[in-house]
Amino acid sequence: MQIKRKLEYPLWKIPFFLIRSLLMFIQVIRTGILSLLIENKYFNKQIELILKILNFIFGNNNQKEVGKNLSNVLINLGPGYVKFGQALSTRPDILGKKTCDELKILQGQLKPFSNSIAKKIIEEESESLLQESLASFDENPIASASVAQVYTGILKNGKKLAIKILKPNIHDQLFRDFTFFYWITKSLEFFIPSVKRLKLSKNVEVLSEVSLNELDLTLEASAADELAENFKDHPNYKVPKIYWEFTTKNMLVLEFIEGIRIDDLESLNASKHNIKNITEIGTEVFFLQVFRDGFFHGDMHPGNILIDKEGALIPIDFGIMGRLSNKDRQFLALLLTYLLNKNYRKVVEIHDEANMLGKDVSHDHLSQAIRAISTPILNKPIGEVSLAKLLGQILSLSKKFNIEVQPQFTLLQKTMLMAEGTTRQINPNINMWELSRPLIDKWINDTHDPFKVLEEWFHKNKIALLKIPEIINKIDEILSNK
């Protein structure tokens, strides 16, 4: 049963939201982040001028500890903001490597809550775990992230466990943050009607539902189980075993696997791991999740991916997962292929075929506009090409060309940004999309093979087809009786 809480707010809360918006805005600017963004020349001249004015009024020009300052602000603001910071920590192209390294504290090194409270939660969730099943329990958490923290224990049979428990009151805290984000997007849609086509409030609803479902750890266990089933025959991607007998909504118990963080290059090199192989495995796994299965890991920051001693990738968090229908996957595969091939006319055509364009949209003008925003990105050195950023740029054309934004791609785009950022951190000379291209091309050919399409149709409808002889016999009986 999924968690669904409607993001509503009473009118009396609006003045508090306004005050909170202003305070949050000032806090973030005071970290010095605007000065960093201005120096990196990430925005156009008009936006850069606005940022300079805001930075002059509220900000500071000290860039030495932007990451630390921003981390502290986001932690104080709440778990929803921490998740935003985790995404930022994978974007050295925006904030620079030093700032991203400072933001990595948000990936699992937050200040933990009391160990006595943690033990009490574990005892309440499973009386037998601590008292009967464990030979030892380490009271020092190995990780403390935005919504949970993780402990280790050793079973009497010698197996080591990771024990993940939710933070106290995390449901209400996260819901409060998303309600605030929802109000901001609704306000933007009210005061700027043209923003409605971006479906910002709908995107917040989608992310809210995904994130709140992260707080039911039986759903996370189920997601891990499904992912393990999908990759049971893949030697280089291993999902830890779930101990269902101890797992509850508030506690997840799984196999503990020793490993090195995927972005810890010093340790990986010291252990003689092949970084190129790791990059290729990660790219293949991402492709298989998105295109083959339509079920993908939606929180791929480096803190959630380990490398074991054999060089296999080990995911260790399954709270945020995404799904895509076969129709969505086919659209995405064609979109990425046409973008990489710089076939902008085809990009427009598939948007039209998916009923995402207004009736009066000029295909020629839209094709030209997509070329204009794509060329600077696709002409960059191979390690700097960002298809996730390009998709965001295409979405920015939605107002002018009446493109219907699809909320189901929101989580995927965030995941793409994280995957690109992680790949760029560990191997800046490789572009994951160039590695994916042969896999995507093969998948497109296979899914459009008429014999395979027919075979799939027969497989899906085999029960109905088996009933055809029975139906024919009944018709024959009816006709004979006449």
Order of alpha helices (4+ residues) and beta strands (2+ residues): alpha-alpha-alpha-alpha-alpha-alpha-alpha-alpha-beta-beta-beta-alpha-alpha-alpha-beta-beta-alpha-alpha-beta-beta-beta-beta-alpha-alpha-alpha-alpha-alpha-alpha-alpha-alpha-alpha-alpha
